[in-house]
Amino acid sequence: MDVVLLYDTFHNPALPEDVLGELHRVLKPDGTLSFSDHHMKEKDIRTRVTQAGLFKLLTKGRKTYRFSKVGQTEKG
């Protein structure tokens, strides 16, 4: 996949790290994760999406965040 839209659902799954792992798996190396969840605070969004090292923040809009997929070489 080139782009995944994850809008207003990330606050809900029991295992959000599994969701991120699957999104990382299906995204192409230069793929984009577009994220928005009005149930979460900005700090929580940034931390929870990037903490596993699968994604890094590219840009932040008014209510939407754009993350890129971190590749194997970037993870170490």
mmJSON file of the N, C-alpha and C atoms, coordinates in Angstrom:
{"data_MODEL":{"atom_site":{
"group_PDB":["ATOM","ATOM","ATOM","ATOM","ATOM","ATOM","ATOM","ATOM","ATOM","ATOM","ATOM","ATOM","ATOM","ATOM","ATOM","ATOM","ATOM","ATOM","ATOM","ATOM","ATOM","ATOM","ATOM","ATOM","ATOM","ATOM","ATOM","ATOM","ATOM","ATOM","ATOM","ATOM","ATOM","ATOM","ATOM","ATOM","ATOM","ATOM","ATOM","ATOM","ATOM","ATOM","ATOM","ATOM","ATOM","ATOM","ATOM","ATOM","ATOM","ATOM","ATOM","ATOM","ATOM","ATOM","ATOM","ATOM","ATOM","ATOM","ATOM","ATOM","ATOM","ATOM","ATOM","ATOM","ATOM","ATOM","ATOM","ATOM","ATOM","ATOM","ATOM","ATOM","ATOM","ATOM","ATOM","ATOM","ATOM","ATOM","ATOM","ATOM","ATOM","ATOM","ATOM","ATOM","ATOM","ATOM","ATOM","ATOM","ATOM","ATOM","ATOM","ATOM","ATOM","ATOM","ATOM","ATOM","ATOM","ATOM","ATOM","ATOM","ATOM","ATOM","ATOM","ATOM","ATOM","ATOM","ATOM","ATOM","ATOM","ATOM","ATOM","ATOM","ATOM","ATOM","ATOM","ATOM","ATOM","ATOM","ATOM","ATOM","ATOM","ATOM","ATOM","ATOM","ATOM","ATOM","ATOM","ATOM","ATOM","ATOM","ATOM","ATOM","ATOM","ATOM","ATOM","ATOM","ATOM","ATOM","ATOM","ATOM","ATOM","ATOM","ATOM","ATOM","ATOM","ATOM","ATOM","ATOM","ATOM","ATOM","ATOM","ATOM","ATOM","ATOM","ATOM","ATOM","ATOM","ATOM","ATOM","ATOM","ATOM","ATOM","ATOM","ATOM","ATOM","ATOM","ATOM","ATOM","ATOM","ATOM","ATOM","ATOM","ATOM","ATOM","ATOM","ATOM","ATOM","ATOM","ATOM","ATOM","ATOM","ATOM","ATOM","ATOM","ATOM","ATOM","ATOM","ATOM","ATOM","ATOM","ATOM","ATOM","ATOM","ATOM","ATOM","ATOM","ATOM","ATOM","ATOM","ATOM","ATOM","ATOM","ATOM","ATOM","ATOM","ATOM","ATOM","ATOM","ATOM","ATOM","ATOM","ATOM","ATOM","ATOM","ATOM","ATOM","ATOM","ATOM","ATOM","ATOM","ATOM","ATOM","ATOM","ATOM","ATOM","ATOM","ATOM","ATOM"],
"id":[1,2,3,4,5,6,7,8,9,10,11,12,13,14,15,16,17,18,19,20,21,22,23,24,25,26,27,28,29,30,31,32,33,34,35,36,37,38,39,40,41,42,43,44,45,46,47,48,49,50,51,52,53,54,55,56,57,58,59,60,61,62,63,64,65,66,67,68,69,70,71,72,73,74,75,76,77,78,79,80,81,82,83,84,85,86,87,88,89,90,91,92,93,94,95,96,97,98,99,100,101,102,103,104,105,106,107,108,109,110,111,112,113,114,115,116,117,118,119,120,121,122,123,124,125,126,127,128,129,130,131,132,133,134,135,136,137,138,139,140,141,142,143,144,145,146,147,148,149,150,151,152,153,154,155,156,157,158,159,160,161,162,163,164,165,166,167,168,169,170,171,172,173,174,175,176,177,178,179,180,181,182,183,184,185,186,187,188,189,190,191,192,193,194,195,196,197,198,199,200,201,202,203,204,205,206,207,208,209,210,211,212,213,214,215,216,217,218,219,220,221,222,223,224,225,226,227,228],
"type_symbol":["N","C","C","N","C","C","N","C","C","N","C","C","N","C","C","N","C","C","N","C","C","N","C","C","N","C","C","N","C","C","N","C","C","N","C","C","N","C","C","N","C","C","N","C","C","N","C","C","N","C","C","N","C","C","N","C","C","N","C","C","N","C","C","N","C","C","N","C","C","N","C","C","N","C","C","N","C","C","N","C","C","N","C","C","N","C","C","N","C","C","N","C","C","N","C","C","N","C","C","N","C","C","N","C","C","N","C","C","N","C","C","N","C","C","N","C","C","N","C","C","N","C","C","N","C","C","N","C","C","N","C","C","N","C","C","N","C","C","N","C","C","N","C","C","N","C","C","N","C","C","N","C","C","N","C","C","N","C","C","N","C","C","N","C","C","N","C","C","N","C","C","N","C","C","N","C","C","N","C","C","N","C","C","N","C","C","N","C","C","N","C","C","N","C","C","N","C","C","N","C","C","N","C","C","N","C","C","N","C","C","N","C","C","N","C","C","N","C","C","N","C","C","N","C","C","N","C","C"],
"label_atom_id":["N","CA","C","N","CA","C","N","CA","C","N","CA","C","N","CA","C","N","CA","C","N","CA","C","N","CA","C","N","CA","C","N","CA","C","N","CA","C","N","CA","C","N","CA","C","N","CA","C","N","CA","C","N","CA","C","N","CA","C","N","CA","C","N","CA","C","N","CA","C","N","CA","C","N","CA","C","N","CA","C","N","CA","C","N","CA","C","N","CA","C","N","CA","C","N","CA","C","N","CA","C","N","CA","C","N","CA","C","N","CA","C","N","CA","C","N","CA","C","N","CA","C","N","CA","C","N","CA","C","N","CA","C","N","CA","C","N","CA","C","N","CA","C","N","CA","C","N","CA","C","N","CA","C","N","CA","C","N","CA","C","N","CA","C","N","CA","C","N","CA","C","N","CA","C","N","CA","C","N","CA","C","N","CA","C","N","CA","C","N","CA","C","N","CA","C","N","CA","C","N","CA","C","N","CA","C","N","CA","C","N","CA","C","N","CA","C","N","CA","C","N","CA","C","N","CA","C","N","CA","C","N","CA","C","N","CA","C","N","CA","C","N","CA","C","N","CA","C","N","CA","C","N","CA","C","N","CA","C","N","CA","C","N","CA","C"],
"label_alt_id":[null,null,null,null,null,null,null,null,null,null,null,null,null,null,null,null,null,null,null,null,null,null,null,null,null,null,null,null,null,null,null,null,null,null,null,null,null,null,null,null,null,null,null,null,null,null,null,null,null,null,null,null,null,null,null,null,null,null,null,null,null,null,null,null,null,null,null,null,null,null,null,null,null,null,null,null,null,null,null,null,null,null,null,null,null,null,null,null,null,null,null,null,null,null,null,null,null,null,null,null,null,null,null,null,null,null,null,null,null,null,null,null,null,null,null,null,null,null,null,null,null,null,null,null,null,null,null,null,null,null,null,null,null,null,null,null,null,null,null,null,null,null,null,null,null,null,null,null,null,null,null,null,null,null,null,null,null,null,null,null,null,null,null,null,null,null,null,null,null,null,null,null,null,null,null,null,null,null,null,null,null,null,null,null,null,null,null,null,null,null,null,null,null,null,null,null,null,null,null,null,null,null,null,null,null,null,null,null,null,null,null,null,null,null,null,null,null,null,null,null,null,null,null,null,null,null,null,null],
"label_comp_id":["MET","MET","MET","ASP","ASP","ASP","VAL","VAL","VAL","VAL","VAL","VAL","LEU","LEU","LEU","LEU","LEU","LEU","TYR","TYR","TYR","ASP","ASP","ASP","THR","THR","THR","PHE","PHE","PHE","HIS","HIS","HIS","ASN","ASN","ASN","PRO","PRO","PRO","ALA","ALA","ALA","LEU","LEU","LEU","PRO","PRO","PRO","GLU","GLU","GLU","ASP","ASP","ASP","VAL","VAL","VAL","LEU","LEU","LEU","GLY","GLY","GLY","GLU","GLU","GLU","LEU","LEU","LEU","HIS","HIS","HIS","ARG","ARG","ARG","VAL","VAL","VAL","LEU","LEU","LEU","LYS","LYS","LYS","PRO","PRO","PRO","ASP","ASP","ASP","GLY","GLY","GLY","THR","THR","THR","LEU","LEU","LEU","SER","SER","SER","PHE","PHE","PHE","SER","SER","SER","ASP","ASP","ASP","HIS","HIS","HIS","HIS","HIS","HIS","MET","MET","MET","LYS","LYS","LYS","GLU","GLU","GLU","LYS","LYS","LYS","ASP","ASP","ASP","ILE","ILE","ILE","ARG","ARG","ARG","THR","THR","THR","ARG","ARG","ARG","VAL","VAL","VAL","THR","THR","THR","GLN","GLN","GLN","ALA","ALA","ALA","GLY","GLY","GLY","LEU","LEU","LEU","PHE","PHE","PHE","LYS","LYS","LYS","LEU","LEU","LEU","LEU","LEU","LEU","THR","THR","THR","LYS","LYS","LYS","GLY","GLY","GLY","ARG","ARG","ARG","LYS","LYS","LYS","THR","THR","THR","TYR","TYR","TYR","ARG","ARG","ARG","PHE","PHE","PHE","SER","SER","SER","LYS","LYS","LYS","VAL","VAL","VAL","GLY","GLY","GLY","GLN","GLN","GLN","THR","THR","THR","GLU","GLU","GLU","LYS","LYS","LYS","GLY","GLY","GLY"],
"label_asym_id":["A","A","A","A","A","A","A","A","A","A","A","A","A","A","A","A","A","A","A","A","A","A","A","A","A","A","A","A","A","A","A","A","A","A","A","A","A","A","A","A","A","A","A","A","A","A","A","A","A","A","A","A","A","A","A","A","A","A","A","A","A","A","A","A","A","A","A","A","A","A","A","A","A","A","A","A","A","A","A","A","A","A","A","A","A","A","A","A","A","A","A","A","A","A","A","A","A","A","A","A","A","A","A","A","A","A","A","A","A","A","A","A","A","A","A","A","A","A","A","A","A","A","A","A","A","A","A","A","A","A","A","A","A","A","A","A","A","A","A","A","A","A","A","A","A","A","A","A","A","A","A","A","A","A","A","A","A","A","A","A","A","A","A","A","A","A","A","A","A","A","A","A","A","A","A","A","A","A","A","A","A","A","A","A","A","A","A","A","A","A","A","A","A","A","A","A","A","A","A","A","A","A","A","A","A","A","A","A","A","A","A","A","A","A","A","A","A","A","A","A","A","A","A","A","A","A","A","A"],
"label_entity_id":["1","1","1","1","1","1","1","1","1","1","1","1","1","1","1","1","1","1","1","1","1","1","1","1","1","1","1","1","1","1","1","1","1","1","1","1","1","1","1","1","1","1","1","1","1","1","1","1","1","1","1","1","1","1","1","1","1","1","1","1","1","1","1","1","1","1","1","1","1","1","1","1","1","1","1","1","1","1","1","1","1","1","1","1","1","1","1","1","1","1","1","1","1","1","1","1","1","1","1","1","1","1","1","1","1","1","1","1","1","1","1","1","1","1","1","1","1","1","1","1","1","1","1","1","1","1","1","1","1","1","1","1","1","1","1","1","1","1","1","1","1","1","1","1","1","1","1","1","1","1","1","1","1","1","1","1","1","1","1","1","1","1","1","1","1","1","1","1","1","1","1","1","1","1","1","1","1","1","1","1","1","1","1","1","1","1","1","1","1","1","1","1","1","1","1","1","1","1","1","1","1","1","1","1","1","1","1","1","1","1","1","1","1","1","1","1","1","1","1","1","1","1","1","1","1","1","1","1"],
"label_seq_id":[1,1,1,2,2,2,3,3,3,4,4,4,5,5,5,6,6,6,7,7,7,8,8,8,9,9,9,10,10,10,11,11,11,12,12,12,13,13,13,14,14,14,15,15,15,16,16,16,17,17,17,18,18,18,19,19,19,20,20,20,21,21,21,22,22,22,23,23,23,24,24,24,25,25,25,26,26,26,27,27,27,28,28,28,29,29,29,30,30,30,31,31,31,32,32,32,33,33,33,34,34,34,35,35,35,36,36,36,37,37,37,38,38,38,39,39,39,40,40,40,41,41,41,42,42,42,43,43,43,44,44,44,45,45,45,46,46,46,47,47,47,48,48,48,49,49,49,50,50,50,51,51,51,52,52,52,53,53,53,54,54,54,55,55,55,56,56,56,57,57,57,58,58,58,59,59,59,60,60,60,61,61,61,62,62,62,63,63,63,64,64,64,65,65,65,66,66,66,67,67,67,68,68,68,69,69,69,70,70,70,71,71,71,72,72,72,73,73,73,74,74,74,75,75,75,76,76,76],
"pdbx_PDB_ins_code":[null,null,null,null,null,null,null,null,null,null,null,null,null,null,null,null,null,null,null,null,null,null,null,null,null,null,null,null,null,null,null,null,null,null,null,null,null,null,null,null,null,null,null,null,null,null,null,null,null,null,null,null,null,null,null,null,null,null,null,null,null,null,null,null,null,null,null,null,null,null,null,null,null,null,null,null,null,null,null,null,null,null,null,null,null,null,null,null,null,null,null,null,null,null,null,null,null,null,null,null,null,null,null,null,null,null,null,null,null,null,null,null,null,null,null,null,null,null,null,null,null,null,null,null,null,null,null,null,null,null,null,null,null,null,null,null,null,null,null,null,null,null,null,null,null,null,null,null,null,null,null,null,null,null,null,null,null,null,null,null,null,null,null,null,null,null,null,null,null,null,null,null,null,null,null,null,null,null,null,null,null,null,null,null,null,null,null,null,null,null,null,null,null,null,null,null,null,null,null,null,null,null,null,null,null,null,null,null,null,null,null,null,null,null,null,null,null,null,null,null,null,null,null,null,null,null,null,null],
"Cartn_x":[0.839,0.0,0.886,0.42,1.142,0.789,-0.498,-0.987,-2.005,-1.925,-2.937,-3.547,-4.879,-5.597,-6.098,-5.595,-6.001,-6.656,-7.96,-8.696,-9.689,-9.511,-10.438,-10.742,-9.715,-9.907,-8.802,-7.674,-6.511,-6.712,-7.577,-7.851,-8.585,-9.119,-10.034,-9.469,-8.504,-8.114,-7.428,-7.651,-7.045,-5.528,-5.031,-3.595,-3.149,-3.048,-2.695,-1.329,-0.399,0.918,0.816,-0.156,-0.386,-0.921,-1.775,-2.308,-1.16,-0.298,0.836,1.784,1.993,2.848,2.301,1.003,0.391,0.423,0.19,0.27,1.688,2.67,4.07,4.358,3.816,4.039,3.462,2.263,1.598,2.007,2.591,3.013,4.279,4.324,5.548,6.645,7.909,9.006,8.882,8.341,8.165,6.713,5.967,4.556,4.333,3.099,2.71,1.541,1.636,0.533,-0.053,-1.291,-1.992,-2.875,-2.753,-3.336,-4.087,-5.27,-6.023,-6.918,-6.946,-7.819,-8.146,-9.348,-9.713,-9.91,-9.833,-9.94,-8.589,-7.53,-6.18,-5.525,-4.642,-3.869,-2.644,-2.132,-0.998,0.192,0.543,1.69,1.486,0.271,-0.034,0.037,-0.431,-0.37,1.08,1.889,3.299,4.005,3.789,4.457,4.002,2.716,2.196,2.475,2.491,2.736,4.222,5.088,6.525,7.303,6.737,7.502,8.1,7.471,8.0,9.078,9.301,10.326,9.907,8.607,8.121,7.813,7.465,7.091,7.775,7.994,8.501,7.614,7.469,6.618,7.264,6.492,6.958,6.408,5.085,4.448,3.228,2.884,1.681,0.844,-0.375,-1.331,-2.14,-3.247,-4.101,-4.669,-5.134,-5.706,-5.183,-4.312,-3.82,-2.304,-1.799,-0.357,0.034,1.204,1.713,2.993,3.005,4.149,4.715,6.026,6.651,7.056,7.165,7.585,9.085,9.505,10.935,11.391,12.442,12.946,13.909,14.284,15.192,16.52,17.066,18.351,18.219,17.071,16.863,16.664,16.144,15.903,17.18,18.208,19.462,19.82],
"Cartn_y":[-1.173,0.0,1.239,2.256,3.521,4.407,4.413,5.278,4.51,4.687,4.152,5.336,5.368,6.395,5.766,6.252,5.753,6.923,7.024,8.181,7.782,8.369,8.279,6.844,5.984,4.609,4.12,4.796,4.282,4.266,5.085,5.122,3.873,3.08,2.007,0.583,0.18,-1.236,-1.675,-2.951,-3.513,-3.615,-3.891,-4.041,-3.091,-1.804,-0.844,-1.104,-1.704,-1.997,-3.056,-3.954,-4.931,-4.251,-3.27,-2.5,-1.804,-1.141,-0.449,-1.424,-2.576,-3.591,-4.057,-4.259,-4.692,-3.577,-2.353,-1.228,-1.091,-1.26,-1.201,-2.314,-3.48,-4.618,-4.376,-3.819,-3.679,-2.43,-1.454,-0.231,-0.47,0.134,0.111,0.85,0.62,1.287,2.809,3.41,4.873,5.256,4.333,4.556,5.59,6.055,7.093,6.624,6.911,6.697,8.068,8.29,9.527,9.227,10.025,9.702,10.893,10.614,11.626,10.914,11.392,10.815,11.896,12.43,13.542,13.103,11.813,11.311,11.332,11.652,11.604,12.975,13.217,14.453,14.319,15.458,15.463,14.666,14.87,14.169,12.653,12.207,10.776,10.199,10.947,10.496,10.296,11.315,11.228,10.062,9.931,8.889,7.498,7.294,5.948,5.462,6.368,5.937,5.701,6.442,6.338,5.462,5.112,4.454,3.105,2.369,1.061,1.176,2.387,2.587,2.184,1.995,1.61,2.801,3.93,5.132,6.346,7.348,8.631,9.734,10.789,11.909,12.71,12.945,13.794,15.204,15.296,16.607,16.533,17.672,17.793,18.918,18.58,19.589,20.055,20.686,21.161,20.003,18.959,17.81,16.478,16.522,15.299,15.244,14.053,13.814,12.895,13.129,12.269,11.616,10.291,9.515,8.742,8.559,7.703,6.402,5.406,4.089,4.099,3.585,3.464,2.124,2.136,0.91,0.181,-1.02,-1.841,-1.13,-0.427,0.24,1.386,2.027,3.125,2.626,1.41,0.86,0.363,0.17,-0.251,-1.58],
"Cartn_z":[0.0,0.0,0.0,-0.669,-0.705,0.488,0.85,1.925,2.758,4.073,4.984,5.721,5.758,6.504,7.798,8.901,10.22,10.951,10.793,11.3,12.385,13.543,14.663,15.096,15.076,15.518,16.453,16.484,17.215,18.723,19.245,20.687,21.154,20.224,20.558,20.607,19.781,19.775,21.073,21.419,22.631,22.495,21.293,21.048,19.935,20.24,19.198,18.568,19.321,18.752,17.653,17.76,16.696,15.437,15.628,14.491,13.766,14.516,13.898,13.209,13.806,13.194,11.856,11.784,10.53,9.486,9.899,8.96,8.422,9.274,8.845,7.834,8.087,7.187,5.798,5.705,4.407,3.635,4.309,3.612,2.805,1.641,0.841,1.609,1.271,1.992,2.054,1.012,1.019,1.309,1.944,2.233,3.327,3.392,4.345,5.198,6.486,7.408,7.732,7.323,7.648,8.853,9.899,11.204,11.768,12.296,13.02,14.028,15.253,16.271,17.296,17.216,18.105,19.553,19.826,21.197,21.919,21.193,21.764,21.736,22.696,22.735,21.841,21.387,20.462,21.0,22.253,22.825,22.783,23.104,23.091,21.68,20.705,19.315,18.903,19.104,18.708,19.407,20.697,21.477,21.061,21.0,20.743,19.326,18.358,16.983,16.735,17.415,17.132,18.12,19.257,20.327,19.936,19.044,18.645,17.575,17.072,16.057,14.653,14.437,13.121,12.23,12.85,12.113,12.715,11.856,12.348,11.805,12.592,12.216,11.093,10.036,8.939,9.059,9.154,9.25,10.158,10.697,11.513,10.937,10.585,10.154,11.337,11.067,12.154,12.979,12.298,13.008,12.481,11.516,10.885,10.96,11.21,11.286,10.135,9.596,8.529,9.011,9.014,9.464,8.282,8.289,7.287,7.954,7.133,7.589,7.824,8.952,9.244,8.688,7.886,7.282,8.206,7.821,8.611,8.895,7.908,8.123,9.106,9.158,10.099,11.515,11.679,13.018,13.668,12.884,13.485,13.044],
"occupancy":[1.0,1.0,1.0,1.0,1.0,1.0,1.0,1.0,1.0,1.0,1.0,1.0,1.0,1.0,1.0,1.0,1.0,1.0,1.0,1.0,1.0,1.0,1.0,1.0,1.0,1.0,1.0,1.0,1.0,1.0,1.0,1.0,1.0,1.0,1.0,1.0,1.0,1.0,1.0,1.0,1.0,1.0,1.0,1.0,1.0,1.0,1.0,1.0,1.0,1.0,1.0,1.0,1.0,1.0,1.0,1.0,1.0,1.0,1.0,1.0,1.0,1.0,1.0,1.0,1.0,1.0,1.0,1.0,1.0,1.0,1.0,1.0,1.0,1.0,1.0,1.0,1.0,1.0,1.0,1.0,1.0,1.0,1.0,1.0,1.0,1.0,1.0,1.0,1.0,1.0,1.0,1.0,1.0,1.0,1.0,1.0,1.0,1.0,1.0,1.0,1.0,1.0,1.0,1.0,1.0,1.0,1.0,1.0,1.0,1.0,1.0,1.0,1.0,1.0,1.0,1.0,1.0,1.0,1.0,1.0,1.0,1.0,1.0,1.0,1.0,1.0,1.0,1.0,1.0,1.0,1.0,1.0,1.0,1.0,1.0,1.0,1.0,1.0,1.0,1.0,1.0,1.0,1.0,1.0,1.0,1.0,1.0,1.0,1.0,1.0,1.0,1.0,1.0,1.0,1.0,1.0,1.0,1.0,1.0,1.0,1.0,1.0,1.0,1.0,1.0,1.0,1.0,1.0,1.0,1.0,1.0,1.0,1.0,1.0,1.0,1.0,1.0,1.0,1.0,1.0,1.0,1.0,1.0,1.0,1.0,1.0,1.0,1.0,1.0,1.0,1.0,1.0,1.0,1.0,1.0,1.0,1.0,1.0,1.0,1.0,1.0,1.0,1.0,1.0,1.0,1.0,1.0,1.0,1.0,1.0,1.0,1.0,1.0,1.0,1.0,1.0,1.0,1.0,1.0,1.0,1.0,1.0,1.0,1.0,1.0,1.0,1.0,1.0],
"B_iso_or_equiv":[0.0,0.0,0.0,0.0,0.0,0.0,0.0,0.0,0.0,0.0,0.0,0.0,0.0,0.0,0.0,0.0,0.0,0.0,0.0,0.0,0.0,0.0,0.0,0.0,0.0,0.0,0.0,0.0,0.0,0.0,0.0,0.0,0.0,0.0,0.0,0.0,0.0,0.0,0.0,0.0,0.0,0.0,0.0,0.0,0.0,0.0,0.0,0.0,0.0,0.0,0.0,0.0,0.0,0.0,0.0,0.0,0.0,0.0,0.0,0.0,0.0,0.0,0.0,0.0,0.0,0.0,0.0,0.0,0.0,0.0,0.0,0.0,0.0,0.0,0.0,0.0,0.0,0.0,0.0,0.0,0.0,0.0,0.0,0.0,0.0,0.0,0.0,0.0,0.0,0.0,0.0,0.0,0.0,0.0,0.0,0.0,0.0,0.0,0.0,0.0,0.0,0.0,0.0,0.0,0.0,0.0,0.0,0.0,0.0,0.0,0.0,0.0,0.0,0.0,0.0,0.0,0.0,0.0,0.0,0.0,0.0,0.0,0.0,0.0,0.0,0.0,0.0,0.0,0.0,0.0,0.0,0.0,0.0,0.0,0.0,0.0,0.0,0.0,0.0,0.0,0.0,0.0,0.0,0.0,0.0,0.0,0.0,0.0,0.0,0.0,0.0,0.0,0.0,0.0,0.0,0.0,0.0,0.0,0.0,0.0,0.0,0.0,0.0,0.0,0.0,0.0,0.0,0.0,0.0,0.0,0.0,0.0,0.0,0.0,0.0,0.0,0.0,0.0,0.0,0.0,0.0,0.0,0.0,0.0,0.0,0.0,0.0,0.0,0.0,0.0,0.0,0.0,0.0,0.0,0.0,0.0,0.0,0.0,0.0,0.0,0.0,0.0,0.0,0.0,0.0,0.0,0.0,0.0,0.0,0.0,0.0,0.0,0.0,0.0,0.0,0.0,0.0,0.0,0.0,0.0,0.0,0.0,0.0,0.0,0.0,0.0,0.0,0.0],
"pdbx_formal_charge":[null,null,null,null,null,null,null,null,null,null,null,null,null,null,null,null,null,null,null,null,null,null,null,null,null,null,null,null,null,null,null,null,null,null,null,null,null,null,null,null,null,null,null,null,null,null,null,null,null,null,null,null,null,null,null,null,null,null,null,null,null,null,null,null,null,null,null,null,null,null,null,null,null,null,null,null,null,null,null,null,null,null,null,null,null,null,null,null,null,null,null,null,null,null,null,null,null,null,null,null,null,null,null,null,null,null,null,null,null,null,null,null,null,null,null,null,null,null,null,null,null,null,null,null,null,null,null,null,null,null,null,null,null,null,null,null,null,null,null,null,null,null,null,null,null,null,null,null,null,null,null,null,null,null,null,null,null,null,null,null,null,null,null,null,null,null,null,null,null,null,null,null,null,null,null,null,null,null,null,null,null,null,null,null,null,null,null,null,null,null,null,null,null,null,null,null,null,null,null,null,null,null,null,null,null,null,null,null,null,null,null,null,null,null,null,null,null,null,null,null,null,null,null,null,null,null,null,null],
"auth_seq_id":[1,1,1,2,2,2,3,3,3,4,4,4,5,5,5,6,6,6,7,7,7,8,8,8,9,9,9,10,10,10,11,11,11,12,12,12,13,13,13,14,14,14,15,15,15,16,16,16,17,17,17,18,18,18,19,19,19,20,20,20,21,21,21,22,22,22,23,23,23,24,24,24,25,25,25,26,26,26,27,27,27,28,28,28,29,29,29,30,30,30,31,31,31,32,32,32,33,33,33,34,34,34,35,35,35,36,36,36,37,37,37,38,38,38,39,39,39,40,40,40,41,41,41,42,42,42,43,43,43,44,44,44,45,45,45,46,46,46,47,47,47,48,48,48,49,49,49,50,50,50,51,51,51,52,52,52,53,53,53,54,54,54,55,55,55,56,56,56,57,57,57,58,58,58,59,59,59,60,60,60,61,61,61,62,62,62,63,63,63,64,64,64,65,65,65,66,66,66,67,67,67,68,68,68,69,69,69,70,70,70,71,71,71,72,72,72,73,73,73,74,74,74,75,75,75,76,76,76],
"auth_comp_id":["MET","MET","MET","ASP","ASP","ASP","VAL","VAL","VAL","VAL","VAL","VAL","LEU","LEU","LEU","LEU","LEU","LEU","TYR","TYR","TYR","ASP","ASP","ASP","THR","THR","THR","PHE","PHE","PHE","HIS","HIS","HIS","ASN","ASN","ASN","PRO","PRO","PRO","ALA","ALA","ALA","LEU","LEU","LEU","PRO","PRO","PRO","GLU","GLU","GLU","ASP","ASP","ASP","VAL","VAL","VAL","LEU","LEU","LEU","GLY","GLY","GLY","GLU","GLU","GLU","LEU","LEU","LEU","HIS","HIS","HIS","ARG","ARG","ARG","VAL","VAL","VAL","LEU","LEU","LEU","LYS","LYS","LYS","PRO","PRO","PRO","ASP","ASP","ASP","GLY","GLY","GLY","THR","THR","THR","LEU","LEU","LEU","SER","SER","SER","PHE","PHE","PHE","SER","SER","SER","ASP","ASP","ASP","HIS","HIS","HIS","HIS","HIS","HIS","MET","MET","MET","LYS","LYS","LYS","GLU","GLU","GLU","LYS","LYS","LYS","ASP","ASP","ASP","ILE","ILE","ILE","ARG","ARG","ARG","THR","THR","THR","ARG","ARG","ARG","VAL","VAL","VAL","THR","THR","THR","GLN","GLN","GLN","ALA","ALA","ALA","GLY","GLY","GLY","LEU","LEU","LEU","PHE","PHE","PHE","LYS","LYS","LYS","LEU","LEU","LEU","LEU","LEU","LEU","THR","THR","THR","LYS","LYS","LYS","GLY","GLY","GLY","ARG","ARG","ARG","LYS","LYS","LYS","THR","THR","THR","TYR","TYR","TYR","ARG","ARG","ARG","PHE","PHE","PHE","SER","SER","SER","LYS","LYS","LYS","VAL","VAL","VAL","GLY","GLY","GLY","GLN","GLN","GLN","THR","THR","THR","GLU","GLU","GLU","LYS","LYS","LYS","GLY","GLY","GLY"],
"auth_asym_id":["A","A","A","A","A","A","A","A","A","A","A","A","A","A","A","A","A","A","A","A","A","A","A","A","A","A","A","A","A","A","A","A","A","A","A","A","A","A","A","A","A","A","A","A","A","A","A","A","A","A","A","A","A","A","A","A","A","A","A","A","A","A","A","A","A","A","A","A","A","A","A","A","A","A","A","A","A","A","A","A","A","A","A","A","A","A","A","A","A","A","A","A","A","A","A","A","A","A","A","A","A","A","A","A","A","A","A","A","A","A","A","A","A","A","A","A","A","A","A","A","A","A","A","A","A","A","A","A","A","A","A","A","A","A","A","A","A","A","A","A","A","A","A","A","A","A","A","A","A","A","A","A","A","A","A","A","A","A","A","A","A","A","A","A","A","A","A","A","A","A","A","A","A","A","A","A","A","A","A","A","A","A","A","A","A","A","A","A","A","A","A","A","A","A","A","A","A","A","A","A","A","A","A","A","A","A","A","A","A","A","A","A","A","A","A","A","A","A","A","A","A","A","A","A","A","A","A","A"],
"auth_atom_id":["N","CA","C","N","CA","C","N","CA","C","N","CA","C","N","CA","C","N","CA","C","N","CA","C","N","CA","C","N","CA","C","N","CA","C","N","CA","C","N","CA","C","N","CA","C","N","CA","C","N","CA","C","N","CA","C","N","CA","C","N","CA","C","N","CA","C","N","CA","C","N","CA","C","N","CA","C","N","CA","C","N","CA","C","N","CA","C","N","CA","C","N","CA","C","N","CA","C","N","CA","C","N","CA","C","N","CA","C","N","CA","C","N","CA","C","N","CA","C","N","CA","C","N","CA","C","N","CA","C","N","CA","C","N","CA","C","N","CA","C","N","CA","C","N","CA","C","N","CA","C","N","CA","C","N","CA","C","N","CA","C","N","CA","C","N","CA","C","N","CA","C","N","CA","C","N","CA","C","N","CA","C","N","CA","C","N","CA","C","N","CA","C","N","CA","C","N","CA","C","N","CA","C","N","CA","C","N","CA","C","N","CA","C","N","CA","C","N","CA","C","N","CA","C","N","CA","C","N","CA","C","N","CA","C","N","CA","C","N","CA","C","N","CA","C","N","CA","C","N","CA","C","N","CA","C","N","CA","C","N","CA","C","N","CA","C"],
"pdbx_PDB_model_num":[1,1,1,1,1,1,1,1,1,1,1,1,1,1,1,1,1,1,1,1,1,1,1,1,1,1,1,1,1,1,1,1,1,1,1,1,1,1,1,1,1,1,1,1,1,1,1,1,1,1,1,1,1,1,1,1,1,1,1,1,1,1,1,1,1,1,1,1,1,1,1,1,1,1,1,1,1,1,1,1,1,1,1,1,1,1,1,1,1,1,1,1,1,1,1,1,1,1,1,1,1,1,1,1,1,1,1,1,1,1,1,1,1,1,1,1,1,1,1,1,1,1,1,1,1,1,1,1,1,1,1,1,1,1,1,1,1,1,1,1,1,1,1,1,1,1,1,1,1,1,1,1,1,1,1,1,1,1,1,1,1,1,1,1,1,1,1,1,1,1,1,1,1,1,1,1,1,1,1,1,1,1,1,1,1,1,1,1,1,1,1,1,1,1,1,1,1,1,1,1,1,1,1,1,1,1,1,1,1,1,1,1,1,1,1,1,1,1,1,1,1,1,1,1,1,1,1,1]
}}}
